[in-house]
Structures are given as structure tokens and as C-alpha cells.
């Protein structure tokens, strides 16, 4: 079973909306964590706590959204 690790950075902006950036997709959790170490002191990222970074693990060739279509209205 092959897996990938998706690194993202998310926070709530001053207007109360969630901001999320996908940083990259990695072959191991360790590689994603190494990228966090590289970015946590970079301009912009350093303005937020390190726990704004997150890593999600996904199995390849598997449907991960099976609940149907939805819309979010603000």
C-alpha cells in the first residue's frame, strides 16, 4: 500500500476566514517534517505558531472524498 504525506499551512486571517496553503506532497512523513523545519523561520510562516503546519497521510489510488458535492457560502 503506497502512501503520500501532504504538508499544509493553515490559520484564520484577520477577517475571520481560514487561509490554507498546500506546501507539497512527500513520500515520507519525515520529509514533510524536514520541510517544516526549513519553512518555520521563513518570512510569513514565522508570524504564526509552528502548529499551523499540518501533515495529512493519504493512500494512493483510493477515493478520499465519497460524501458527495458540497458548497460553502460566506
C-alpha positions in Angstrom: 0.0 0.0 0.0 1.6 3.3 -1.1 1.0 6.5 0.8 1.9 10.1 0.4 2.1 12.9 3.0 0.6 16.3 2.2 2.0 19.3 4.1 -0.1 22.3 4.5 -0.2 25.6 6.5 -3.4 27.0 7.8 -4.6 29.8 10.0 -7.5 32.2 10.5 -6.9 35.6 8.9 -7.8 39.0 10.3 -11.2 38.8 8.6 -12.1 35.6 10.3 -11.6 33.4 7.3 -9.5 30.3 7.1 -6.4 30.6 5.0 -4.8 27.3 3.8 -1.8 26.7 1.6 -0.7 23.3 0.4 3.1 23.3 0.6 3.8 19.9 -1.0 3.4 16.2 -1.3 6.1 13.9 0.1 7.0 10.3 0.0 7.5 10.1 3.8 6.4 11.9 6.9 10.0 12.6 7.8 10.5 14.6 4.5 7.4 16.7 5.2 8.7 17.4 8.7 12.1 18.4 7.3 10.2 21.0 5.1 8.5 22.4 8.2 11.9 22.9 9.8 13.1 24.7 6.7 10.0 27.0 6.5 9.1 27.7 10.1 11.5 30.7 10.2 10.8 32.0 6.7 9.1 35.3 6.3 5.3 35.0 6.7 5.4 31.5 8.2 7.4 32.7 11.2 4.5 35.1 12.0 2.4 32.0 13.1 2.9 29.2 15.5 4.5 26.1 14.2 1.3 24.1 14.9 -0.3 25.9 11.9 1.6 23.4 9.8 -0.1 20.1 9.3 0.6 16.8 7.6 -2.2 14.5 6.2 -1.5 11.0 5.1 -3.2 9.6 2.0 -3.3 6.2 0.5 -2.6 6.4 -3.3 -5.3 5.1 -5.7 -8.1 5.4 -3.1 -11.1 7.8 -3.1 -10.8 10.1 -0.2 -14.0 12.2 -0.8 -17.0 10.0 -1.1 -19.7 12.1 0.6 -20.9 13.9 -2.5 -20.6 17.5 -3.7 -21.0 20.5 -1.3 -20.7 24.2 -1.4 -19.5 26.6 1.3 -21.1 30.1 1.3 -19.7 33.0 3.2 
